[in-house]
Amino acid sequence: MAIASNGPQGHLNGKVGNLVFYMLNGQPVVRLIGRKGKPSKLQLANYQEMAVTTKLLSGMGSFIKLGYGLQAKGTVHNAHNLATSYHKKQALTGEYPNIRIDYSKVKLSQGVMPETADLKIEKVAGGLEITWDPTHTYELKHNDSVMVMICCPETGKDKEYLNIARRSEGKCFIPLYEDVLNQQIEPYISFISADGESVSDSVYLGNLNGLGKTETEKREEEKYRLVKTRFDQLESNYLAQLKENYGLRADTKAFKCLEKEYKVLKNQLDHLPGKPG
């Protein structure tokens, strides 16, 4: 049952049939409930787009809060809503079921502060060094904070650095373990004023170490590994029995079953994707 707390012309609060009425950030909202039918291809694509976007932003909560907070101020939206909307619409590539992130289009902050000149990133011993032009102007303050986001798609262990340096320093160093330093890295940098009232658009500093394996490639490699492990076990047994029988096939049910599985797995390995190298 729904309640019209503000009279018959007011917004309902509660359930009427398969509709639910409620308030969200001060706005009246209604949504449909009930059992869903079989999803269409467009719906499946939408689900994957949302899943890929959510996974991208899952380790960036604090960065997104600062990067989109000013846009969200005074609206019914929050920073995460705005970031999700942007990336779902602008930062995806590919078609279902192979939708993925285009890291060159990722924007982790959006604002009016001008872009900083001469942004560069370099792998050095023990980590990454990022440099920029430290010149300050009326719009670019010497005490602006530097925010850096290091995305690690292969492991999902992204790293946020929300106040790693000041603009006046002209550089910062990010320590990383060797295994992290040598995997796919997608780095971003933003600048935010000391009072938090102005932020720049984030800048993509470029891919490091090339592209890692996709989820599909990882699944294919794992499937190949499992089949190869089973095949190696059977092959050893199969060849041993042939050797014991002087190269002749034993006329037994057990041997015939062994040989059949051996040949099936051998054929699978010849055609399965995910083979090393």
RAJO-V403164 format. One record per pair of residues at least 24 apart in sequence whose ideal C-beta (glycine too) atoms are under 10 Angstrom apart, sorted by sequence separation. I is the first residue (numbers start at 1). J is the second residue. If there is no record, write none. Layout:
BEGIN
I_J + I_J
END
This chain:
BEGIN
83_107 + 86_110 + 116_140 + 142_166 + 143_167 + 144_168 + 146_170 + 148_172 + 150_174 + 152_176 + 155_179 + 167_191 + 184_208 + 185_209 + 234_258 + 238_262 + 83_108 + 114_139 + 115_140 + 141_166 + 142_167 + 143_168 + 146_171 + 155_180 + 164_189 + 166_191 + 183_208 + 184_209 + 185_210 + 186_211 + 234_259 + 237_262 + 238_263 + 54_80 + 57_83 + 83_109 + 113_139 + 114_140 + 141_167 + 142_168 + 146_172 + 148_174 + 150_176 + 154_180 + 157_183 + 159_185 + 165_191 + 167_193 + 182_208 + 183_209 + 184_210 + 56_83 + 57_84 + 83_110 + 112_139 + 113_140 + 121_148 + 140_167 + 141_168 + 142_169 + 167_194 + 181_208 + 182_209 + 183_210 + 184_211 + 185_212 + 234_261 + 235_262 + 2_30 + 56_84 + 82_110 + 113_141 + 116_144 + 152_180 + 155_183 + 158_186 + 159_187 + 161_189 + 162_190 + 166_194 + 181_209 + 184_212 + 234_262 + 238_266 + 121_150 + 154_183 + 155_184 + 163_192 + 183_212 + 184_213 + 234_263 + 53_83 + 54_84 + 57_87 + 79_109 + 116_146 + 136_166 + 150_180 + 153_183 + 154_184 + 162_192 + 231_261 + 234_264 + 235_265 + 53_84 + 56_87 + 57_88 + 113_144 + 130_161 + 134_165 + 136_167 + 152_183 + 153_184 + 154_185 + 163_194 + 230_261 + 231_262 + 234_265 + 235_266 + 53_85 + 56_88 + 134_166 + 135_167 + 136_168 + 152_184 + 153_185 + 230_262 + 233_265 + 234_266 + 53_86 + 54_87 + 132_165 + 134_167 + 135_168 + 151_184 + 152_185 + 153_186 + 231_264 + 232_265 + 50_84 + 53_87 + 54_88 + 130_164 + 133_167 + 134_168 + 151_185 + 152_186 + 231_265 + 52_87 + 53_88 + 56_91 + 130_165 + 132_167 + 134_169 + 135_170 + 150_185 + 151_186 + 230_265 + 231_266 + 52_88 + 53_89 + 56_92 + 134_170 + 150_186 + 151_187 + 132_169 + 133_170 + 134_171 + 149_186 + 150_187 + 151_188 + 227_264 + 228_265 + 231_268 + 232_269 + 49_87 + 50_88 + 53_91 + 71_109 + 109_147 + 131_169 + 132_170 + 149_187 + 150_188 + 227_265 + 230_268 + 231_269 + 49_88 + 52_91 + 53_92 + 68_107 + 70_109 + 71_110 + 108_147 + 131_170 + 132_171 + 148_187 + 149_188 + 227_266 + 230_269 + 49_89 + 52_92 + 67_107 + 68_108 + 69_109 + 70_110 + 71_111 + 108_148 + 109_149 + 130_170 + 131_171 + 132_172 + 148_188 + 149_189 + 228_268 + 52_93 + 67_108 + 68_109 + 70_111 + 108_149 + 130_171 + 131_172 + 147_188 + 148_189 + 149_190 + 227_268 + 228_269 + 46_88 + 52_94 + 66_108 + 67_109 + 68_110 + 69_111 + 70_112 + 129_171 + 130_172 + 147_189 + 148_190 + 227_269 + 49_92 + 66_109 + 67_110 + 68_111 + 106_149 + 108_151 + 129_172 + 130_173 + 146_189 + 147_190 + 48_92 + 56_100 + 64_108 + 67_111 + 128_172 + 129_173 + 130_174 + 146_190 + 147_191 + 224_268 + 228_272 + 49_94 + 56_101 + 63_108 + 64_109 + 66_111 + 106_151 + 127_172 + 128_173 + 129_174 + 145_190 + 146_191 + 147_192 + 223_268 + 224_269 + 227_272 + 48_94 + 53_99 + 55_101 + 60_106 + 63_109 + 127_173 + 128_174 + 144_190 + 145_191 + 146_192 + 228_274 + 29_76 + 45_92 + 48_95 + 49_96 + 52_99 + 56_103 + 126_173 + 127_174 + 128_175 + 144_191 + 145_192 + 227_274 + 228_275 + 48_96 + 51_99 + 52_100 + 53_101 + 60_108 + 103_151 + 126_174 + 127_175 + 128_176 + 144_192 + 145_193 + 224_272 + 228_276 + 27_76 + 45_94 + 47_96 + 48_97 + 50_99 + 52_101 + 57_106 + 122_171 + 124_173 + 126_175 + 127_176 + 144_193 + 145_194 + 223_272 + 224_273 + 225_274 + 25_75 + 26_76 + 45_95 + 46_96 + 48_98 + 49_99 + 56_106 + 101_151 + 103_153 + 124_174 + 126_176 + 127_177 + 141_191 + 143_193 + 144_194 + 223_273 + 224_274 + 225_275 + 25_76 + 45_96 + 48_99 + 57_108 + 116_167 + 120_171 + 126_177 + 127_178 + 140_191 + 143_194 + 145_196 + 221_272 + 223_274 + 224_275 + 225_276 + 24_76 + 25_77 + 44_96 + 45_97 + 47_99 + 48_100 + 56_108 + 101_153 + 108_160 + 118_170 + 126_178 + 128_180 + 141_193 + 142_194 + 143_195 + 147_199 + 220_272 + 221_273 + 222_274 + 224_276 + 25_78 + 43_96 + 44_97 + 46_99 + 100_153 + 121_174 + 123_176 + 125_178 + 127_180 + 128_181 + 140_193 + 141_194 + 147_200 + 149_202 + 151_204 + 220_273 + 221_274 + 41_95 + 42_96 + 45_99 + 127_181 + 139_193 + 141_195 + 144_198 + 145_199 + 148_202 + 153_207 + 219_273 + 220_274 + 221_275 + 41_96 + 126_181 + 144_199 + 147_202 + 149_204 + 150_205 + 154_209 + 219_274 + 220_275 + 221_276 + 25_81 + 41_97 + 125_181 + 144_200 + 149_205 + 151_207 + 217_273 + 218_274 + 124_181 + 128_185 + 130_187 + 132_189 + 141_198 + 148_205 + 154_211 + 155_212 + 216_273 + 217_274 + 123_181 + 140_198 + 150_208 + 153_211 + 154_212 + 216_274 + 123_182 + 128_187 + 130_189 + 132_191 + 139_198 + 153_212 + 154_213 + 140_200 + 152_212 + 153_213 + 154_214 + 139_200 + 153_214 + 213_274 + 123_185 + 153_215 + 121_185 + 154_218 + 121_187 + 121_189 + 119_189 + 132_203 + 116_189 + 116_190 + 116_191 + 130_205 + 115_191 + 113_190 + 114_191 + 128_205 + 113_191 + 66_145 + 109_188 + 111_190 + 113_192 + 67_147 + 106_186 + 108_188 + 109_189 + 110_190 + 111_191 + 113_193 + 128_208 + 66_147 + 103_184 + 107_188 + 108_189 + 109_190 + 111_192 + 67_149 + 103_185 + 104_186 + 106_188 + 108_190 + 109_191 + 111_193 + 103_186 + 107_190 + 109_192 + 122_205 + 63_147 + 103_187 + 113_197 + 114_198 + 116_200 + 119_203 + 121_205 + 62_147 + 63_148 + 64_149 + 101_186 + 103_188 + 113_198 + 115_200 + 119_204 + 120_205 + 121_206 + 123_208 + 63_149 + 111_197 + 112_198 + 113_199 + 114_200 + 115_201 + 119_205 + 120_206 + 122_208 + 123_209 + 62_149 + 111_198 + 112_199 + 113_200 + 114_201 + 115_202 + 116_203 + 119_206 + 121_208 + 111_199 + 112_200 + 113_201 + 115_203 + 60_149 + 110_199 + 111_200 + 112_201 + 59_149 + 109_199 + 110_200 + 111_201 + 60_151 + 109_200 + 110_201 + 111_202 + 59_151 + 109_201 + 110_202 + 59_152 + 108_201 + 109_202 + 66_160 + 107_201 + 108_202 + 109_203 + 56_151 + 63_158 + 67_162 + 107_202 + 108_203 + 64_160 + 66_162 + 106_202 + 107_203 + 108_204 + 56_153 + 59_156 + 63_160 + 65_162 + 66_163 + 107_204 + 55_153 + 58_156 + 59_157 + 60_158 + 62_160 + 63_161 + 106_204 + 59_158 + 60_159 + 61_160 + 63_162 + 105_204 + 56_156 + 58_158 + 59_159 + 60_160 + 62_162 + 104_204 + 55_156 + 57_158 + 59_160 + 103_204 + 56_158 + 104_206 + 103_206 + 104_207 + 103_207 + 103_211 + 100_211 + 100_214 + 100_215 + 98_214 + 100_216 + 98_215 + 98_216 + 97_216 + 94_214 + 67_188 + 70_192 + 67_190 + 69_192 + 66_190 + 73_197 + 63_188 + 67_192 + 66_192 + 70_196 + 63_190 + 69_196 + 70_197 + 60_188 + 70_198 + 71_199 + 70_199 + 56_186 + 66_196 + 69_199 + 68_199 + 67_199 + 66_199 + 67_200 + 67_201 + 67_202 + 63_202 + 55_215 + 52_215
END
